[in-house]
Each structure stands twice: as C-alpha cells, then as structure tokens.
C-alpha cells in the first residue's frame, strides 16, 4: 500500500485532524490502577500550550490500518500551524490563523474549513477549547497528563485527546508528546511528536501556500 493510500477516500476533517489509526497505547488509558491527575493539571496544560510562541517538531502520522507517514510540524501563535509531509506525499496542511487548508498537489485541489470545526482547534486555541471543554483522563503514569477536549453541543467538531509528559525544560513544565483525534465520522488519527524545538524563528510566510489551481508547481 502506498503512503498516499492513507489519505484516499478519507473525509477532509479526518485528514486535517491528521493521522491516525493507531490509538494511544493502552498504558495511557486502560491501566489496572489509573493514576488520578493532580489538581491543577488542566490549568498547567493550558499554560503549557499558551507558553508556546513558536515550535517545530518532527511528527509521525499513523492511520487505523497502521500505515504511517512522517514530516515536520511548525506552529506559531496565534493559530498558525503547518504540516509538511515527507517527500513523495504531495499533501500540505496549513492554518493561517483563521482557516485550515488541505492542499492536494496530486489532483490540484484545495479544501478549506474554519479552525473551530477541526479537533486541532484545541491545540491552536487553548484558551477557547482546552479550558472550556477539556477534562482530565486518568493515566497509568504520574508523569503523563491526558486531556480530552470535546464540545458536547457540537459533536460534528470531533474529539481530540492531548497527551503531555512532565518536562521541566518545556513551556509550563509539560511537553506535548502526541494527540489522538476522532472526527465526526469516527476516523481516528494519531500524531506523535519528537525533537520538539521551542522559540525558533518562524516567518509568517511559512503559513502561506501556492495554490495548485493556479500553478502545477509545488512550493519549494
């Protein structure tokens, strides 16, 4: 199966939520003796997300069949994110702070939807989503914090579970290690991060893209 098959016949929201087929390891959820989250961990997670002005990280995106692709994620406050996929995957996912775009350079198509309609809204706007709609999920490790974010009044927006590891060197003392997104069609996506770099210089031009409907060239 080719890497591109991961994305074929998938709803846009699922591609945007990015990834995932393999869920979070059972050790994070189905522990025999769950560790209750410490009081204040939800506030700490919100502070950790707000504390990221810019960030770059390598990511691995896995679908429910176990197929994986990798790339580089770039984030900049407020609300900007870019998923640059590995060579051979002609897709780009970009948010300019207001809307999320999925650009398919293989078929020269661009799809757009508001950030708030994506599970990634919780990552891009923690003050709006994490604090208001988030709840702590017990884990099997006292150094892991898991937060499920959903709007019960808008199930079409999906669910995202953010997983952090306690790390004194990360903003707010919590390092985002991965997330699991479930869209309204019950498509699960998992994105795992590594090599997180904070406070890096990121130009606003990183969140623009060449429209393939006007040019057949992929941006360099």
Secondary structure, 3 states (H helix, E strand, C coil): CCHHHHCCCCCHHHHHHCCECCCCCHHHHCCCCCECCCCCHHHHHHHHHHCCCEEEEEEEEEECCCCEEEEEEEEECCCEEEEEECCCCCEEEEEECCEEEEEECCCCEEEEEEHHHCCCHHHHCHHHHHHHHEEEECECCCCEEEEEEECCCCHHHCEEEEEEEECCCCHHHEEEEEEEEECCCCCEEEEEEEEEEECCCCCHHHHCCCCCCCCCCCCC
